[in-house]
């Protein structure tokens, strides 16, 4: 397993108590495997949110959560992250857009579009699912039993 700097960029932050707790739990767990950090951009218009996301991520390869993206199993996500790390990617950004989704500009500049599900997830829940999925992928890569 390769240690990567993971940058999570979200529009806003979890508002519901269970979502705050879930975010804190999985964000803390990720530190065992990777070097996570988070940037919260203000909820605004999609264009302003998109510009803020792109400023925050800079030249770091970006995985954008988007319903048009590819769905992956936990094992496929682990393999995807491992391949990026082995190829020399030391930093990777993930973004969760606002309620109106991501702009074409953000989608166009993303390294990968990833769909968490065919379901529409509330914003708070999408943030937790993102962290849990990345944490689960890390345990798979480390050959640990959490994912079973």
C-alpha positions in Angstrom: 0.0 0.0 0.0 1.2 3.4 -0.9 0.8 6.5 1.2 -0.7 9.4 -0.7 -1.7 12.9 0.3 -5.5 13.1 -0.1 -7.1 16.5 -0.5 -10.9 16.5 0.0 -12.6 19.6 -1.3 -16.2 20.0 -0.4 -18.8 22.7 -1.0 -19.8 23.5 2.6 -19.4 21.0 5.4 -21.7 18.4 6.9 -24.5 20.1 8.7 -26.4 17.2 10.3 -25.0 15.8 13.6 -24.7 12.3 12.3 -22.9 13.6 9.2 -20.4 15.6 11.2 -19.7 12.6 13.4 -19.3 10.3 10.4 -17.0 12.7 8.6 -14.9 13.1 11.7 -14.7 9.3 12.2 -13.6 8.4 8.7 -11.4 11.4 8.3 -9.5 10.4 11.4 -9.3 6.7 10.3 -7.8 7.7 7.0 -4.8 9.3 8.7 -3.5 5.8 9.4 -3.1 5.1 5.7 -2.8 8.4 3.9 -2.2 12.1 4.7 -5.7 13.7 4.4 -6.6 17.3 4.4 -9.8 19.1 3.7 -10.8 22.4 2.1 -14.3 23.7 2.5 -15.5 26.1 -0.2 -18.5 28.3 0.4 -21.9 27.3 -0.9 -22.7 29.8 -3.7 -23.5 29.6 -7.4 -22.2 26.6 -9.4 -19.7 28.8 -11.3 -18.3 30.3 -8.1 -18.1 26.9 -6.4 -16.4 25.4 -9.4 -13.8 28.2 -9.6 -13.1 27.8 -5.8 -12.8 24.0 -6.3 -10.3 24.4 -9.1 -8.3 27.0 -7.2 -8.2 24.7 -4.2 -7.0 21.7 -6.2 -4.6 23.5 -8.5 -2.6 21.0 -10.6 -3.4 18.0 -8.3 -5.2 15.2 -10.2 -8.8 15.5 -9.4 -11.4 12.8 -8.8 -14.8 14.6 -9.1 -17.9 13.0 -7.7 -20.5 13.2 -10.5 -23.5 11.1 -11.5 -22.1 10.9 -15.0 -19.0 9.2 -13.6 -17.8 5.7 -13.5 -19.1 3.5 -10.6 -16.5 1.3 -8.9 -16.6 -1.5 -6.4 -14.5 -1.1 -3.3 -11.9 -3.4 -4.8 -11.8 -1.4 -8.1 -11.4 1.8 -6.1 -8.5 0.3 -4.2 -6.9 -0.8 -7.4 -7.5 2.6 -9.0 -5.9 4.4 -6.1 -3.0 1.9 -6.0 -2.3 2.4 -9.7 -2.2 6.1 -9.3 0.2 5.9 -6.4 2.5 3.5 -8.2 2.5 5.7 -11.2 4.0 8.5 -9.1 0.9 10.4 -8.1 1.7 11.6 -4.6 -1.2 14.0 -4.2 -4.8 13.3 -5.2 -7.9 15.5 -4.8 -11.5 14.5 -4.5 -14.3 17.0 -4.8 -18.0 17.0 -3.8 -19.9 19.8 -5.5 -22.8 21.7 -4.1 -26.5 21.0 -4.4 -26.5 21.9 -8.1 -23.6 19.7 -8.9 -20.3 20.5 -10.7 -19.8 22.8 -13.7 -18.6 21.5 -17.0 -15.3 23.2 -16.4 -14.7 21.2 -13.2 -15.8 18.0 -14.9 -13.6 18.7 -17.9 -10.5 19.3 -15.8 -11.1 16.2 -13.6 -8.7 13.3 -14.0 -11.7 11.0 -13.2 -15.4 11.3 -12.8 -16.7 9.0 -10.1 -20.3 8.2 -9.3 -20.9 6.8 -5.9 -24.3 5.4 -6.8 -27.2 5.5 -9.2 -29.1 6.9 -6.2 -29.2 10.6 -5.6 -27.5 11.1 -2.2 -28.1 14.1 0.1 -25.0 16.3 0.2 -24.1 15.4 3.8 -24.4 11.7 3.1 -22.3 11.9 -0.1 -19.5 13.3 1.9 -19.6 10.5 4.4 -19.9 7.8 1.7 -16.8 9.3 0.0 -14.6 9.1 3.1 -15.9 5.7 4.0 -15.3 4.4 0.5 -11.7 5.7 0.4 -11.1 4.3 3.9 -12.4 0.9 2.8 -10.2 1.0 -0.3 -7.2 1.8 2.0 -7.9 -1.3 4.2 -8.2 -3.4 1.1 -4.9 -2.2 -0.2 -3.4 -2.9 3.2 -4.9 -6.4 3.2 -6.8 -5.7 6.4 -10.1 -7.2 7.4 -12.3 -4.1 7.7 -13.8 -4.5 4.2 -15.1 -8.0 4.7 
